[in-house]
């Protein structure tokens, strides 16, 4: 699976959009980009995924660059409950031994 | 149940003792993963089960670690002769299987926090 890199931490003001970047420059054509988040003391929670088109669901939006080498997770109106570690991973649709990196620790500030 | 259930939620054990961690996946989920998360670290893959296929054990850190999955459902992760470096949160995840993983991703349990003293 392609290696992903994310900033270690980010701050965001409550009510503002949180934009979390992820680089996956070695991603292959059949690998999807997935985002999960982990709130303290809980297991990771699926947020969204995409292949090459931008995606939106009730939780977030995912913007993938045309060359697919990077993506951005957007939380349109961050709340204090969005404070968590956000993981970006890339994988194919079949079985893969995936390792989650250390992610981005997002702190939403009142 | 509605989600992935893990037990116990917390376990404190003495160095050298054996421990068993249990995972109940979502009913019908054929794929089951074990991960380990040490303090301040990312998730480290340990082992993967898919249906009746042989498990992928390549992430197990030593032969003190083993796992089994009975009847394609409940899984038990066993750590023998525990060491202090085994202290971590052990997370279990399940999914509907390879194809559905594309759509649904993983569903994780809340984990078992293991402390070896």
Contacts between the chains, C-beta under 8 A, distances in Angstrom:
chain1	res1	chain2	res2	distance
A	32	B	102	6.6
A	34	B	105	5.7
A	36	B	105	7.3
A	36	B	106	7.7
A	41	B	110	7.5
A	42	B	110	5.6
A	42	B	111	7.9
A	43	B	4	7.3
A	43	B	91	5.4
A	43	B	93	7.4
A	43	B	108	3.1
A	43	B	109	5.2
A	43	B	110	5.1
A	43	B	111	5.6
A	44	B	43	7.1
A	44	B	91	7.5
A	44	B	93	7.8
A	44	B	106	7.4
A	44	B	108	4.9
A	45	B	108	7.2
A	46	B	104	7.2
A	46	B	105	4.0
A	46	B	106	6.6
A	46	B	107	7.1
A	49	B	102	7.9
A	49	B	105	6.3
A	87	B	42	7.4
A	87	B	43	7.6
A	93	B	98	6.9
A	93	B	99	6.7
A	93	B	101	6.4
A	93	B	102	3.7
A	94	B	98	4.8
A	94	B	101	7.7
A	95	B	31	7.2
A	95	B	48	6.9
A	95	B	50	5.9
A	95	B	56	7.8
A	95	B	98	5.3
A	95	B	101	7.7
A	97	B	45	5.3
A	97	B	48	6.6
A	97	B	56	6.2
A	97	B	58	6.6
A	97	B	59	6.6
A	98	B	45	6.5
A	99	B	42	7.0
A	99	B	43	6.9
A	99	B	44	6.5
A	99	B	45	5.2
A	100	B	35	7.4
A	100	B	42	4.8
A	100	B	43	3.8
A	101	B	42	4.6
A	102	B	40	7.8
A	102	B	41	6.5
A	102	B	42	4.4
A	103	B	42	6.5
